[in-house]
Amino acid sequence: MREAGIGRHQRRRRGLTKQDKSAAPAPDLLARDFEADAPGA
């Protein structure tokens, strides 16, 4: 089967998206506040 070129194929791994360290973070246009009033609240 190997000589005939049929059978299992190895999948090519794709790299993940790399973060641009020099880019400014996106602005928080919704002014979200993720602070809780009390623990577990």
BARO-437566 format. One record per atom (N, C-alpha, C, O): residue number from 1; atom name; x, y, z. Coordinates in nm, 4 decimals, decimal comma. Layout:
# residues N
<node><num>NUM</num><atome>CA</atome><X>X</X><Y>Y</Y><Z>Z</Z></node>
...
//
This chain:
# residues 41
<node><num>1</num><atome>N</atome><X>0,0834</X><Y>-0,1197</Y><Z>0,0000</Z></node>
<node><num>1</num><atome>CA</atome><X>0,0000</X><Y>0,0000</Y><Z>0,0000</Z></node>
<node><num>1</num><atome>C</atome><X>0,0873</X><Y>0,1254</Y><Z>0,0000</Z></node>
<node><num>1</num><atome>O</atome><X>0,0532</X><Y>0,2247</Y><Z>-0,0642</Z></node>
<node><num>2</num><atome>N</atome><X>0,1987</X><Y>0,1213</Y><Z>0,0710</Z></node>
<node><num>2</num><atome>CA</atome><X>0,2866</X><Y>0,2374</Y><Z>0,0745</Z></node>
<node><num>2</num><atome>C</atome><X>0,3438</X><Y>0,2662</Y><Z>-0,0636</Z></node>
<node><num>2</num><atome>O</atome><X>0,3529</X><Y>0,3818</Y><Z>-0,1048</Z></node>
<node><num>3</num><atome>N</atome><X>0,3818</X><Y>0,1620</Y><Z>-0,1341</Z></node>
<node><num>3</num><atome>CA</atome><X>0,4384</X><Y>0,1798</Y><Z>-0,2683</Z></node>
<node><num>3</num><atome>C</atome><X>0,3352</X><Y>0,2356</Y><Z>-0,3646</Z></node>
<node><num>3</num><atome>O</atome><X>0,3690</X><Y>0,3123</Y><Z>-0,4547</Z></node>
<node><num>4</num><atome>N</atome><X>0,2091</X><Y>0,1975</Y><Z>-0,3460</Z></node>
<node><num>4</num><atome>CA</atome><X>0,1023</X><Y>0,2461</Y><Z>-0,4334</Z></node>
<node><num>4</num><atome>C</atome><X>0,0586</X><Y>0,3877</Y><Z>-0,3972</Z></node>
<node><num>4</num><atome>O</atome><X>-0,0141</X><Y>0,4515</Y><Z>-0,4734</Z></node>
<node><num>5</num><atome>N</atome><X>0,1026</X><Y>0,4375</Y><Z>-0,2810</Z></node>
<node><num>5</num><atome>CA</atome><X>0,0685</X><Y>0,5741</Y><Z>-0,2396</Z></node>
<node><num>5</num><atome>C</atome><X>-0,0707</X><Y>0,5866</Y><Z>-0,1817</Z></node>
<node><num>5</num><atome>O</atome><X>-0,1267</X><Y>0,6961</Y><Z>-0,1771</Z></node>
<node><num>6</num><atome>N</atome><X>-0,1276</X><Y>0,4740</Y><Z>-0,1370</Z></node>
<node><num>6</num><atome>CA</atome><X>-0,2599</X><Y>0,4812</Y><Z>-0,0750</Z></node>
<node><num>6</num><atome>C</atome><X>-0,2473</X><Y>0,4452</Y><Z>0,0713</Z></node>
<node><num>6</num><atome>O</atome><X>-0,1533</X><Y>0,3770</Y><Z>0,1124</Z></node>
<node><num>7</num><atome>N</atome><X>-0,3416</X><Y>0,4913</Y><Z>0,1483</Z></node>
<node><num>7</num><atome>CA</atome><X>-0,3397</X><Y>0,4617</Y><Z>0,2911</Z></node>
<node><num>7</num><atome>C</atome><X>-0,3442</X><Y>0,5883</Y><Z>0,3726</Z></node>
<node><num>7</num><atome>O</atome><X>-0,3965</X><Y>0,6910</Y><Z>0,3292</Z></node>
<node><num>8</num><atome>N</atome><X>-0,2889</X><Y>0,5792</Y><Z>0,4909</Z></node>
<node><num>8</num><atome>CA</atome><X>-0,2954</X><Y>0,6891</Y><Z>0,5876</Z></node>
<node><num>8</num><atome>C</atome><X>-0,2037</X><Y>0,8040</Y><Z>0,5478</Z></node>
<node><num>8</num><atome>O</atome><X>-0,0914</X><Y>0,7817</Y><Z>0,5027</Z></node>
<node><num>9</num><atome>N</atome><X>-0,2517</X><Y>0,9269</Y><Z>0,5644</Z></node>
<node><num>9</num><atome>CA</atome><X>-0,1724</X><Y>1,0468</Y><Z>0,5367</Z></node>
<node><num>9</num><atome>C</atome><X>-0,1514</X><Y>1,1214</Y><Z>0,6670</Z></node>
<node><num>9</num><atome>O</atome><X>-0,2416</X><Y>1,1299</Y><Z>0,7503</Z></node>
<node><num>10</num><atome>N</atome><X>-0,0334</X><Y>1,1746</Y><Z>0,6835</Z></node>
<node><num>10</num><atome>CA</atome><X>-0,0066</X><Y>1,2546</Y><Z>0,8024</Z></node>
<node><num>10</num><atome>C</atome><X>-0,0637</X><Y>1,3941</Y><Z>0,7816</Z></node>
<node><num>10</num><atome>O</atome><X>-0,0467</X><Y>1,4548</Y><Z>0,6759</Z></node>
<node><num>11</num><atome>N</atome><X>-0,1313</X><Y>1,4432</Y><Z>0,8837</Z></node>
<node><num>11</num><atome>CA</atome><X>-0,1898</X><Y>1,5768</Y><Z>0,8745</Z></node>
<node><num>11</num><atome>C</atome><X>-0,0854</X><Y>1,6813</Y><Z>0,9065</Z></node>
<node><num>11</num><atome>O</atome><X>-0,0015</X><Y>1,6618</Y><Z>0,9943</Z></node>
<node><num>12</num><atome>N</atome><X>-0,0907</X><Y>1,7911</Y><Z>0,8360</Z></node>
<node><num>12</num><atome>CA</atome><X>0,0013</X><Y>1,9018</Y><Z>0,8594</Z></node>
<node><num>12</num><atome>C</atome><X>-0,0501</X><Y>1,9852</Y><Z>0,9757</Z></node>
<node><num>12</num><atome>O</atome><X>-0,1653</X><Y>2,0284</Y><Z>0,9755</Z></node>
<node><num>13</num><atome>N</atome><X>0,0351</X><Y>2,0078</Y><Z>1,0750</Z></node>
<node><num>13</num><atome>CA</atome><X>-0,0046</X><Y>2,0902</Y><Z>1,1890</Z></node>
<node><num>13</num><atome>C</atome><X>0,0085</X><Y>2,2367</Y><Z>1,1520</Z></node>
<node><num>13</num><atome>O</atome><X>0,1078</X><Y>2,2780</Y><Z>1,0922</Z></node>
<node><num>14</num><atome>N</atome><X>-0,0903</X><Y>2,3134</Y><Z>1,1873</Z></node>
<node><num>14</num><atome>CA</atome><X>-0,0876</X><Y>2,4575</Y><Z>1,1613</Z></node>
<node><num>14</num><atome>C</atome><X>-0,0521</X><Y>2,5297</Y><Z>1,2904</Z></node>
<node><num>14</num><atome>O</atome><X>-0,0967</X><Y>2,4918</Y><Z>1,3987</Z></node>
<node><num>15</num><atome>N</atome><X>0,0272</X><Y>2,6326</Y><Z>1,2776</Z></node>
<node><num>15</num><atome>CA</atome><X>0,0642</X><Y>2,7117</Y><Z>1,3941</Z></node>
<node><num>15</num><atome>C</atome><X>-0,0510</X><Y>2,8000</Y><Z>1,4380</Z></node>
<node><num>15</num><atome>O</atome><X>-0,1372</X><Y>2,8363</Y><Z>1,3580</Z></node>
<node><num>16</num><atome>N</atome><X>-0,0514</X><Y>2,8334</Y><Z>1,5636</Z></node>
<node><num>16</num><atome>CA</atome><X>-0,1543</X><Y>2,9220</Y><Z>1,6161</Z></node>
<node><num>16</num><atome>C</atome><X>-0,1229</X><Y>3,0663</Y><Z>1,5802</Z></node>
<node><num>16</num><atome>O</atome><X>-0,0099</X><Y>3,0999</Y><Z>1,5448</Z></node>
<node><num>17</num><atome>N</atome><X>-0,2228</X><Y>3,1493</Y><Z>1,5896</Z></node>
<node><num>17</num><atome>CA</atome><X>-0,2041</X><Y>3,2914</Y><Z>1,5635</Z></node>
<node><num>17</num><atome>C</atome><X>-0,1121</X><Y>3,3505</Y><Z>1,6699</Z></node>
<node><num>17</num><atome>O</atome><X>-0,1325</X><Y>3,3287</Y><Z>1,7893</Z></node>
<node><num>18</num><atome>N</atome><X>-0,0134</X><Y>3,4233</Y><Z>1,6275</Z></node>
<node><num>18</num><atome>CA</atome><X>0,0830</X><Y>3,4832</Y><Z>1,7195</Z></node>
<node><num>18</num><atome>C</atome><X>0,0386</X><Y>3,6247</Y><Z>1,7555</Z></node>
<node><num>18</num><atome>O</atome><X>-0,0029</X><Y>3,7016</Y><Z>1,6688</Z></node>
<node><num>19</num><atome>N</atome><X>0,0476</X><Y>3,6579</Y><Z>1,8840</Z></node>
<node><num>19</num><atome>CA</atome><X>0,0099</X><Y>3,7902</Y><Z>1,9310</Z></node>
<node><num>19</num><atome>C</atome><X>0,1192</X><Y>3,8895</Y><Z>1,8957</Z></node>
<node><num>19</num><atome>O</atome><X>0,2379</X><Y>3,8605</Y><Z>1,9108</Z></node>
<node><num>20</num><atome>N</atome><X>0,0784</X><Y>4,0075</Y><Z>1,8483</Z></node>
<node><num>20</num><atome>CA</atome><X>0,1733</X><Y>4,1143</Y><Z>1,8183</Z></node>
<node><num>20</num><atome>C</atome><X>0,2001</X><Y>4,1896</Y><Z>1,9489</Z></node>
<node><num>20</num><atome>O</atome><X>0,1144</X><Y>4,2633</Y><Z>1,9976</Z></node>
<node><num>21</num><atome>N</atome><X>0,3186</X><Y>4,1705</Y><Z>2,0042</Z></node>
<node><num>21</num><atome>CA</atome><X>0,3525</X><Y>4,2296</Y><Z>2,1343</Z></node>
<node><num>21</num><atome>C</atome><X>0,3583</X><Y>4,3825</Y><Z>2,1298</Z></node>
<node><num>21</num><atome>O</atome><X>0,3374</X><Y>4,4479</Y><Z>2,2320</Z></node>
<node><num>22</num><atome>N</atome><X>0,3864</X><Y>4,4398</Y><Z>2,0128</Z></node>
<node><num>22</num><atome>CA</atome><X>0,4011</X><Y>4,5846</Y><Z>2,0039</Z></node>
<node><num>22</num><atome>C</atome><X>0,2681</X><Y>4,6554</Y><Z>1,9757</Z></node>
<node><num>22</num><atome>O</atome><X>0,2621</X><Y>4,7782</Y><Z>1,9818</Z></node>
<node><num>23</num><atome>N</atome><X>0,1622</X><Y>4,5812</Y><Z>1,9451</Z></node>
<node><num>23</num><atome>CA</atome><X>0,0328</X><Y>4,6431</Y><Z>1,9138</Z></node>
<node><num>23</num><atome>C</atome><X>-0,0373</X><Y>4,6880</Y><Z>2,0423</Z></node>
<node><num>23</num><atome>O</atome><X>-0,0260</X><Y>4,6236</Y><Z>2,1466</Z></node>
<node><num>24</num><atome>N</atome><X>-0,1084</X><Y>4,7978</Y><Z>2,0325</Z></node>
<node><num>24</num><atome>CA</atome><X>-0,1843</X><Y>4,8478</Y><Z>2,1469</Z></node>
<node><num>24</num><atome>C</atome><X>-0,3097</X><Y>4,7615</Y><Z>2,1643</Z></node>
<node><num>24</num><atome>O</atome><X>-0,3675</X><Y>4,7164</Y><Z>2,0654</Z></node>
<node><num>25</num><atome>N</atome><X>-0,3524</X><Y>4,7380</Y><Z>2,2894</Z></node>
<node><num>25</num><atome>CA</atome><X>-0,4740</X><Y>4,6586</Y><Z>2,3096</Z></node>
<node><num>25</num><atome>C</atome><X>-0,5967</X><Y>4,7321</Y><Z>2,2558</Z></node>
<node><num>25</num><atome>O</atome><X>-0,5986</X><Y>4,8550</Y><Z>2,2493</Z></node>
<node><num>26</num><atome>N</atome><X>-0,6975</X><Y>4,6569</Y><Z>2,2179</Z></node>
<node><num>26</num><atome>CA</atome><X>-0,8204</X><Y>4,7161</Y><Z>2,1645</Z></node>
<node><num>26</num><atome>C</atome><X>-0,8921</X><Y>4,7935</Y><Z>2,2747</Z></node>
<node><num>26</num><atome>O</atome><X>-0,8934</X><Y>4,7493</Y><Z>2,3896</Z></node>
<node><num>27</num><atome>N</atome><X>-0,9507</X><Y>4,9060</Y><Z>2,2426</Z></node>
<node><num>27</num><atome>CA</atome><X>-1,0212</X><Y>4,9837</Y><Z>2,3457</Z></node>
<node><num>27</num><atome>C</atome><X>-1,1487</X><Y>4,9128</Y><Z>2,3898</Z></node>
<node><num>27</num><atome>O</atome><X>-1,2109</X><Y>4,8415</Y><Z>2,3110</Z></node>
<node><num>28</num><atome>N</atome><X>-1,1880</X><Y>4,9325</Y><Z>2,5169</Z></node>
<node><num>28</num><atome>CA</atome><X>-1,3105</X><Y>4,8742</Y><Z>2,5716</Z></node>
<node><num>28</num><atome>C</atome><X>-1,4247</X><Y>4,9705</Y><Z>2,5421</Z></node>
<node><num>28</num><atome>O</atome><X>-1,4529</X><Y>5,0602</Y><Z>2,6215</Z></node>
<node><num>29</num><atome>N</atome><X>-1,4898</X><Y>4,9523</Y><Z>2,4292</Z></node>
<node><num>29</num><atome>CA</atome><X>-1,5936</X><Y>5,0458</Y><Z>2,3844</Z></node>
<node><num>29</num><atome>C</atome><X>-1,7223</X><Y>5,0344</Y><Z>2,4658</Z></node>
<node><num>29</num><atome>O</atome><X>-1,8035</X><Y>5,1270</Y><Z>2,4647</Z></node>
<node><num>30</num><atome>N</atome><X>-1,7428</X><Y>4,9235</Y><Z>2,5359</Z></node>
<node><num>30</num><atome>CA</atome><X>-1,8656</X><Y>4,9036</Y><Z>2,6125</Z></node>
<node><num>30</num><atome>C</atome><X>-1,8514</X><Y>4,9430</Y><Z>2,7586</Z></node>
<node><num>30</num><atome>O</atome><X>-1,9493</X><Y>4,9397</Y><Z>2,8332</Z></node>
<node><num>31</num><atome>N</atome><X>-1,7313</X><Y>4,9801</Y><Z>2,8005</Z></node>
<node><num>31</num><atome>CA</atome><X>-1,7025</X><Y>5,0201</Y><Z>2,9392</Z></node>
<node><num>31</num><atome>C</atome><X>-1,7500</X><Y>4,9120</Y><Z>3,0361</Z></node>
<node><num>31</num><atome>O</atome><X>-1,8187</X><Y>4,9420</Y><Z>3,1338</Z></node>
<node><num>32</num><atome>N</atome><X>-1,7141</X><Y>4,7878</Y><Z>3,0098</Z></node>
<node><num>32</num><atome>CA</atome><X>-1,7552</X><Y>4,6758</Y><Z>3,0941</Z></node>
<node><num>32</num><atome>C</atome><X>-1,6822</X><Y>4,6798</Y><Z>3,2275</Z></node>
<node><num>32</num><atome>O</atome><X>-1,5659</X><Y>4,7195</Y><Z>3,2339</Z></node>
<node><num>33</num><atome>N</atome><X>-1,7501</X><Y>4,6389</Y><Z>3,3338</Z></node>
<node><num>33</num><atome>CA</atome><X>-1,6923</X><Y>4,6339</Y><Z>3,4678</Z></node>
<node><num>33</num><atome>C</atome><X>-1,7100</X><Y>4,4919</Y><Z>3,5196</Z></node>
<node><num>33</num><atome>O</atome><X>-1,8225</X><Y>4,4489</Y><Z>3,5448</Z></node>
<node><num>34</num><atome>N</atome><X>-1,5998</X><Y>4,4182</Y><Z>3,5358</Z></node>
<node><num>34</num><atome>CA</atome><X>-1,6065</X><Y>4,2801</Y><Z>3,5773</Z></node>
<node><num>34</num><atome>C</atome><X>-1,5756</X><Y>4,2610</Y><Z>3,7248</Z></node>
<node><num>34</num><atome>O</atome><X>-1,5489</X><Y>4,1487</Y><Z>3,7675</Z></node>
<node><num>35</num><atome>N</atome><X>-1,5784</X><Y>4,3658</Y><Z>3,8024</Z></node>
<node><num>35</num><atome>CA</atome><X>-1,5508</X><Y>4,3542</Y><Z>3,9459</Z></node>
<node><num>35</num><atome>C</atome><X>-1,6771</X><Y>4,3165</Y><Z>4,0202</Z></node>
<node><num>35</num><atome>O</atome><X>-1,7827</X><Y>4,3760</Y><Z>3,9984</Z></node>
<node><num>36</num><atome>N</atome><X>-1,6669</X><Y>4,2169</Y><Z>4,1091</Z></node>
<node><num>36</num><atome>CA</atome><X>-1,7813</X><Y>4,1726</Y><Z>4,1896</Z></node>
<node><num>36</num><atome>C</atome><X>-1,7894</X><Y>4,2539</Y><Z>4,3178</Z></node>
<node><num>36</num><atome>O</atome><X>-1,6877</X><Y>4,2995</Y><Z>4,3702</Z></node>
<node><num>37</num><atome>N</atome><X>-1,9108</X><Y>4,2716</Y><Z>4,3677</Z></node>
<node><num>37</num><atome>CA</atome><X>-1,9303</X><Y>4,3436</Y><Z>4,4939</Z></node>
<node><num>37</num><atome>C</atome><X>-1,8780</X><Y>4,2629</Y><Z>4,6121</Z></node>
<node><num>37</num><atome>O</atome><X>-1,8257</X><Y>4,3197</Y><Z>4,7080</Z></node>
<node><num>38</num><atome>N</atome><X>-1,8921</X><Y>4,1299</Y><Z>4,6055</Z></node>
<node><num>38</num><atome>CA</atome><X>-1,8471</X><Y>4,0405</Y><Z>4,7119</Z></node>
<node><num>38</num><atome>C</atome><X>-1,8019</X><Y>3,9095</Y><Z>4,6492</Z></node>
<node><num>38</num><atome>O</atome><X>-1,8421</X><Y>3,8788</Y><Z>4,5370</Z></node>
<node><num>39</num><atome>N</atome><X>-1,7200</X><Y>3,8320</Y><Z>4,7177</Z></node>
<node><num>39</num><atome>CA</atome><X>-1,6770</X><Y>3,7042</Y><Z>4,6627</Z></node>
<node><num>39</num><atome>C</atome><X>-1,7970</X><Y>3,6121</Y><Z>4,6393</Z></node>
<node><num>39</num><atome>O</atome><X>-1,8845</X><Y>3,6006</Y><Z>4,7251</Z></node>
<node><num>40</num><atome>N</atome><X>-1,8006</X><Y>3,5485</Y><Z>4,5261</Z></node>
<node><num>40</num><atome>CA</atome><X>-1,9096</X><Y>3,4550</Y><Z>4,4944</Z></node>
<node><num>40</num><atome>C</atome><X>-2,0388</X><Y>3,5232</Y><Z>4,4534</Z></node>
<node><num>40</num><atome>O</atome><X>-2,1408</X><Y>3,4563</Y><Z>4,4369</Z></node>
<node><num>41</num><atome>N</atome><X>-2,0369</X><Y>3,6543</Y><Z>4,4366</Z></node>
<node><num>41</num><atome>CA</atome><X>-2,1605</X><Y>3,7265</Y><Z>4,4013</Z></node>
<node><num>41</num><atome>C</atome><X>-2,1764</X><Y>3,7352</Y><Z>4,2517</Z></node>
<node><num>41</num><atome>O</atome><X>-2,2742</X><Y>3,7922</Y><Z>4,2033</Z></node>
//
